Amino acid sequence: MALRPLYFLSLLTAVVLLTACGQDNESQDKNNQENTAQQTSSNITSRAPNAISTANAIAKLDRVITSSLRDNSLPDFTQYTNVKEKKQAFFGFLRPLAEQSNIQVLRLREELSHIHPQRITKQQAQRLKKLARTYKIKTEDSAEQLGLLLRKIQIIPESLVLAQAANESAWGTSRFAVEGNNLFGQWCFKAGCGLVPSGRPEGAKYEVRLFKTPQDSVSAYVRNLNSHGGYIDLRKIRECLLTSQQDITGRALASGLLHYSSRGVEYINEIKQLIRVNRLETWDKNWWGDYNPAHNCYAFVQVPEPIIEPVVEATQIASDSEATNTSSTATAGDADTTETSATNESTDTATSESETKVEAENPRTVK
């Protein structure tokens, strides 16, 4: 994954700082050794400076980079009167945040990949239990938790992050973006956890969550897509693409956002349009999702056509009311969903996952 200018600058700065620190430590050690030699007549074996292990160096670099990104406050995008300049500034600000969130995801996958499913230690089991709770995994079996976490925790294409952030935050100028660093419209359900929307229906209790930094908002968005039951379809598309050794694209994964907005298919098409118009990724006019039913993942990216309700007589509406009520009850009873392998749903029962959807757990909910 190519490092963007801001991310690269942070990385370069961190490397220089660590090198300087290492040189200072070495110089100080040498001075101490010389002073000691002058004060004593005994032979003293010189000690080499403390070496910084690769793992520790990477950890320090990561902390420096993450800290520098977290310090970035949301710019005032209203200052731009030129639309092209505004878009460039918005995408330029968001790209390093999206990249850092995906680096966090890959780092977590790396950690999990070193856990042997048949030799899980007590400490590892506690770690898996905590992650399972975060990623809404119900099984208590550590080995199953590990398998499901590796299936859920995966990168989100930069193009999708940028397109949704632009759509949800009005290019970084919405009230929720400016006052709460919320770039994706994520909800929360505890009183005082966020900003109350002016158009919130009477009796509703959700709020639009407050974030300390834009980076926190991006990371929470990625975690939400990777964990919530409303985005099982998105994860199935991604899993199929990985299995088929295809690129994970925002265009493909956007088809799994049916539950992100009440506008459903219209919202999906809007996000795809943003990706295409702003050239956020290569756009194939003969995309397999449109023209190649033989493709392994074709079925997963097909979205239902918008339903246009026919005009009916008032008496017909009255007679259909009972059937409608019955239908809604059946839907509620089917709220439990099982996430299985995108490539073999019928046989992947060993790693199945039950994700109960409740009213308070809206797909936009971030805990």
C-alpha positions as CSV (number, residue, x, y, z in Angstrom):
1,M,0.0,0.0,0.0
2,A,1.7,3.3,-1.1
3,L,2.4,5.8,1.6
4,R,0.7,9.2,1.0
5,P,2.7,12.4,1.5
6,L,1.4,13.3,5.0
7,Y,1.9,9.7,6.2
8,F,5.3,9.5,4.6
9,L,6.4,12.8,6.2
10,S,5.3,11.5,9.6
11,L,7.2,8.3,9.0
12,L,10.4,10.1,7.9
13,T,10.2,12.4,10.8
14,A,9.8,9.5,13.2
15,V,12.8,7.6,11.7
16,V,15.0,10.7,12.0
17,L,14.0,11.1,15.7
18,L,14.7,7.5,16.5
19,T,18.1,7.7,14.7
20,A,19.0,10.8,16.6
21,C,17.9,9.2,19.9
22,G,20.1,6.1,19.1
23,Q,23.1,8.3,18.4
24,D,22.6,10.3,21.6
25,N,22.4,7.1,23.6
26,E,25.6,5.9,22.0
27,S,27.4,9.1,22.6
28,Q,26.3,9.2,26.2
29,D,27.4,5.6,26.8
30,K,30.9,6.4,25.4
31,N,31.3,9.4,27.6
32,N,30.2,7.4,30.7
33,Q,32.7,4.7,29.8
34,E,35.6,7.3,29.4
35,N,34.8,8.9,32.8
36,T,34.7,5.5,34.5
37,A,38.0,4.6,33.0
38,Q,39.6,7.7,34.3
39,Q,38.2,7.1,37.8
40,T,39.4,3.6,38.2
41,S,42.5,1.7,37.4
42,S,40.8,-1.6,36.9
43,N,40.0,-2.9,33.4
44,I,36.4,-2.4,32.5
45,T,34.8,-4.0,29.6
46,S,33.1,-1.4,27.4
47,R,29.4,-1.9,26.9
48,A,27.7,-1.4,23.6
49,P,24.8,0.9,23.4
50,N,21.4,-0.6,24.1
51,A,20.0,-1.8,20.8
52,I,16.5,-1.0,19.7
53,S,14.8,-4.1,18.5
54,T,12.9,-4.1,15.2
55,A,9.6,-4.8,16.9
56,N,10.1,-1.9,19.4
57,A,11.2,0.4,16.7
58,I,8.1,-0.3,14.6
59,A,5.9,0.1,17.7
60,K,7.5,3.5,18.4
61,L,7.1,4.6,14.8
62,D,3.5,3.6,14.8
63,R,2.8,5.5,18.0
64,V,4.4,8.6,16.6
65,I,2.6,8.4,13.3
66,T,-0.8,7.6,14.9
67,S,-0.3,10.5,17.3
68,S,0.5,12.9,14.5
69,L,-2.6,11.9,12.6
70,R,-4.8,12.2,15.7
71,D,-3.5,15.7,16.3
72,N,-5.0,16.7,12.9
73,S,-8.2,18.7,13.5
74,L,-10.8,18.9,10.8
75,P,-9.9,21.8,8.4
76,D,-12.5,24.5,7.6
77,F,-13.6,23.2,4.2
78,T,-16.1,26.1,3.9
79,Q,-13.2,28.4,3.0
80,Y,-13.0,26.8,-0.5
81,T,-15.2,28.5,-3.1
82,N,-13.8,26.5,-5.9
83,V,-15.4,23.0,-6.0
84,K,-12.4,21.3,-7.5
85,E,-10.1,22.7,-4.8
86,K,-12.5,21.8,-2.1
87,K,-12.7,18.2,-3.2
88,Q,-8.9,18.0,-3.5
89,A,-8.5,19.4,0.0
90,F,-11.1,17.0,1.4
91,F,-9.6,13.9,-0.2
92,G,-6.1,15.0,0.6
93,F,-7.0,15.2,4.3
94,L,-8.9,11.9,4.4
95,R,-6.5,9.7,2.6
96,P,-3.9,9.4,5.3
97,L,-6.7,8.7,7.9
98,A,-8.1,5.9,5.7
99,E,-4.7,4.5,5.2
100,Q,-3.9,4.5,8.9
101,S,-7.1,2.8,9.7
102,N,-6.3,0.0,7.3
103,I,-2.8,-0.3,8.7
104,Q,-4.4,-0.8,12.1
105,V,-6.6,-3.5,10.6
106,L,-3.6,-5.3,9.0
107,R,-1.6,-5.0,12.2
108,L,-4.5,-6.7,14.1
109,R,-4.7,-9.4,11.4
110,E,-1.0,-10.0,11.8
111,E,-1.4,-10.4,15.6
112,L,-4.2,-12.9,15.1
113,S,-2.3,-14.9,12.4
114,H,0.3,-15.8,15.0
115,I,-2.2,-17.5,17.3
116,H,-2.4,-21.2,16.7
117,P,-6.0,-22.4,16.8
118,Q,-5.0,-25.6,18.6
119,R,-2.6,-24.0,21.1
120,I,-4.3,-20.9,22.4
121,T,-2.9,-19.7,25.6
122,K,-4.9,-18.2,28.5
123,Q,-3.7,-14.7,27.6
124,Q,-4.6,-15.2,24.0
125,A,-8.0,-16.5,24.9
126,Q,-8.7,-13.4,26.9
127,R,-7.6,-11.2,24.0
128,L,-9.9,-13.2,21.6
129,K,-12.8,-12.8,24.0
130,K,-12.4,-9.1,24.1
131,L,-12.1,-8.8,20.3
132,A,-15.1,-11.1,19.8
133,R,-17.2,-8.8,21.9
134,T,-16.0,-5.8,19.9
135,Y,-16.8,-7.5,16.6
136,K,-20.1,-8.9,17.7
137,I,-19.2,-12.6,17.7
138,K,-21.4,-14.8,19.9
139,T,-19.5,-18.1,20.1
140,E,-17.5,-18.7,23.3
141,D,-15.1,-21.1,21.6
142,S,-11.7,-19.5,21.3
143,A,-10.8,-21.3,18.1
144,E,-14.0,-20.3,16.4
145,Q,-13.6,-16.8,17.6
146,L,-10.2,-16.7,16.0
147,G,-11.5,-18.0,12.7
148,L,-14.4,-15.5,12.6
149,L,-12.2,-12.6,13.6
150,L,-9.9,-13.3,10.7
151,R,-12.9,-13.3,8.3
152,K,-14.3,-10.1,9.7
153,I,-11.2,-8.0,10.2
154,Q,-10.1,-6.9,6.8
155,I,-9.4,-3.6,5.0
156,I,-12.0,-1.3,3.5
157,P,-11.0,0.2,0.1
158,E,-9.9,3.8,0.3
159,S,-12.3,4.8,-2.5
160,L,-15.3,3.6,-0.4
161,V,-14.0,5.5,2.7
162,L,-13.6,8.7,0.8
163,A,-16.9,8.5,-1.1
164,Q,-19.0,7.7,2.0
165,A,-17.2,10.4,4.0
166,A,-17.9,13.0,1.3
167,N,-21.6,11.9,1.1
168,E,-22.3,11.7,4.8
169,S,-20.4,14.8,5.9
170,A,-21.3,17.1,3.0
171,W,-17.6,17.3,2.1
172,G,-16.6,17.9,5.7
173,T,-19.0,20.9,6.3
174,S,-21.9,19.3,8.0
175,R,-22.8,20.2,11.6
176,F,-21.9,16.7,12.8
177,A,-18.5,16.8,11.1
178,V,-17.6,20.3,12.3
179,E,-18.9,20.0,15.9
180,G,-18.4,16.2,16.4
181,N,-15.7,15.1,14.0
182,N,-18.3,12.6,12.8
183,L,-17.7,12.0,9.1
184,F,-20.0,9.0,8.5
185,G,-23.2,9.7,10.4
186,Q,-22.5,7.0,13.1
187,W,-25.1,6.8,15.8
188,C,-25.0,6.2,19.5
189,F,-27.8,5.5,22.0
190,K,-26.7,6.8,25.4
191,A,-28.0,10.2,26.5
192,G,-25.3,12.8,25.9
193,C,-23.1,10.5,23.8
194,G,-23.5,12.8,20.7
195,L,-25.4,15.5,19.0
196,V,-29.1,15.4,18.7
197,P,-30.3,15.8,15.1
198,S,-32.7,18.6,14.6
199,G,-35.0,16.3,12.6
200,R,-35.0,13.4,15.0
201,P,-38.5,11.8,15.2
202,E,-40.4,12.3,18.5
203,G,-39.6,9.4,20.9
204,A,-36.4,8.4,19.2
205,K,-33.3,8.3,21.4
206,Y,-30.4,8.0,19.0
207,E,-27.8,10.7,18.8
208,V,-25.0,11.4,16.2
209,R,-21.8,10.3,18.0
210,L,-19.1,12.7,19.1
211,F,-15.5,11.8,18.2
212,K,-12.3,13.3,19.7
213,T,-10.6,13.4,16.3
214,P,-11.4,12.7,12.6
215,Q,-9.1,9.7,12.8
216,D,-11.3,8.2,15.5
217,S,-14.3,8.6,13.3
218,V,-12.6,6.8,10.4
219,S,-11.4,4.0,12.6
220,A,-14.9,3.5,14.1
221,Y,-16.4,3.5,10.6
222,V,-14.1,0.7,9.4
223,R,-14.7,-1.3,12.6
224,N,-18.5,-0.8,12.1
225,L,-18.4,-2.2,8.6
226,N,-16.3,-5.1,9.8
227,S,-18.5,-6.0,12.7
228,H,-22.2,-5.1,12.3
229,G,-24.7,-7.7,11.1
230,G,-26.2,-5.1,8.7
231,Y,-23.1,-5.4,6.6
232,I,-22.8,-9.1,6.2
233,D,-23.4,-8.7,2.4
234,L,-20.4,-6.3,2.2
235,R,-18.2,-8.8,4.0
236,K,-19.4,-11.7,1.8
237,I,-18.5,-9.7,-1.3
238,R,-15.0,-8.9,0.1
239,E,-14.5,-12.5,1.1
240,C,-15.5,-13.7,-2.4
241,L,-13.1,-11.3,-4.0
242,L,-10.2,-12.4,-1.8
243,T,-11.0,-16.1,-2.4
244,S,-11.1,-15.4,-6.2
245,Q,-7.8,-13.3,-5.9
246,Q,-9.6,-10.2,-7.2
247,D,-9.0,-6.6,-6.2
248,I,-11.2,-5.4,-3.3
249,T,-12.9,-2.3,-4.8
250,G,-15.2,0.3,-3.4
251,R,-17.5,-0.2,-6.4
252,A,-18.0,-3.9,-5.5
253,L,-18.3,-3.4,-1.7
254,A,-20.8,-0.5,-2.1
255,S,-23.3,-3.1,-3.1
256,G,-23.3,-4.3,0.5
257,L,-24.4,-1.0,1.9
258,L,-28.1,-1.6,1.5
259,H,-28.7,-1.1,5.2
260,Y,-26.4,1.9,5.7
261,S,-29.1,4.4,4.6
262,S,-32.9,4.3,4.5
263,R,-32.6,5.2,0.8
264,G,-31.3,1.7,0.1
265,V,-30.4,1.1,-3.5
266,E,-30.5,4.9,-4.3
267,Y,-27.8,5.4,-1.7
268,I,-25.7,2.6,-3.1
269,N,-25.9,4.1,-6.6
270,E,-25.0,7.5,-5.2
271,I,-21.8,6.2,-3.6
272,K,-20.8,4.4,-6.8
273,Q,-21.4,7.6,-8.7
274,L,-19.1,9.5,-6.3
275,I,-16.4,6.9,-6.8
276,R,-16.7,7.1,-10.6
277,V,-17.0,10.9,-11.0
278,N,-14.2,11.7,-8.7
279,R,-12.0,8.9,-10.1
280,L,-11.3,7.4,-6.7
281,E,-10.4,4.1,-8.3
282,T,-10.1,2.6,-11.8
283,W,-13.6,2.4,-13.4
284,D,-14.1,-0.5,-15.8
285,K,-16.9,0.2,-18.2
286,N,-17.3,-3.5,-18.8
287,W,-17.3,-4.3,-15.1
288,W,-17.9,-8.0,-14.3
289,G,-20.6,-7.0,-11.8
290,D,-22.7,-5.7,-14.6
291,Y,-21.9,-7.9,-17.5
292,N,-20.4,-11.2,-16.4
293,P,-22.9,-13.5,-14.6
294,A,-20.3,-16.3,-14.8
295,H,-18.0,-14.4,-12.4
296,N,-17.7,-16.1,-9.0
297,C,-18.8,-13.0,-7.2
298,Y,-21.4,-11.7,-9.6
299,A,-24.4,-12.8,-7.5
300,F,-23.1,-11.0,-4.4
301,V,-23.0,-7.6,-6.0
302,Q,-26.5,-7.6,-7.4
303,V,-28.8,-5.3,-5.6
304,P,-32.6,-5.3,-5.8
305,E,-34.3,-2.9,-8.1
306,P,-36.1,0.0,-6.4
307,I,-39.7,-1.0,-5.7
308,I,-42.3,1.5,-7.1
309,E,-45.5,1.1,-5.2
310,P,-48.6,1.0,-7.5
311,V,-51.5,3.3,-6.9
312,V,-54.3,1.3,-5.3
313,E,-57.9,2.0,-4.2
314,A,-58.4,2.9,-0.6
315,T,-60.5,-0.3,0.0
316,Q,-57.7,-2.4,-1.3
317,I,-55.3,-0.8,1.1
318,A,-57.6,-1.6,4.0
319,S,-58.0,-5.2,3.0
320,D,-54.2,-5.6,2.7
321,S,-53.5,-4.2,6.1
322,E,-53.8,-7.5,7.9
323,A,-51.4,-9.2,5.4
324,T,-48.9,-6.4,5.9
325,N,-48.9,-6.8,9.6
326,T,-48.4,-10.5,9.3
327,S,-45.5,-9.9,6.9
328,S,-43.8,-7.4,9.3
329,T,-44.1,-9.9,12.1
330,A,-42.4,-12.6,10.1
331,T,-39.6,-10.2,9.3
332,A,-39.0,-9.4,12.9
333,G,-38.9,-13.1,13.7
334,D,-36.2,-13.6,11.1
335,A,-33.9,-11.0,12.7
336,D,-31.2,-13.5,13.6
337,T,-28.7,-13.9,10.8
338,T,-25.9,-16.2,10.3
339,E,-22.7,-15.2,8.6
340,T,-21.1,-18.0,6.6
341,S,-18.6,-18.4,4.0
342,A,-19.3,-16.3,0.8
343,T,-18.1,-19.2,-1.3
344,N,-19.8,-22.1,0.4
345,E,-22.7,-21.0,2.6
346,S,-24.3,-24.4,2.9
347,T,-21.3,-26.2,4.3
348,D,-19.6,-23.6,6.4
349,T,-21.4,-24.4,9.6
350,A,-18.4,-24.9,11.8
351,T,-17.6,-21.2,11.7
352,S,-21.1,-19.9,11.6
353,E,-22.0,-16.7,13.5
354,S,-25.3,-15.6,14.9
355,E,-25.8,-11.9,15.0
356,T,-29.0,-10.7,16.6
357,K,-30.3,-7.4,15.3
358,V,-32.2,-5.3,17.8
359,E,-33.8,-1.9,17.4
360,A,-31.1,-0.1,19.3
361,E,-28.4,-1.8,17.3
362,N,-28.9,0.2,14.1
363,P,-26.3,-0.5,11.4
364,R,-25.0,3.0,12.0
365,T,-24.5,2.3,15.7
366,V,-21.0,2.6,17.0
367,K,-20.2,1.5,20.5
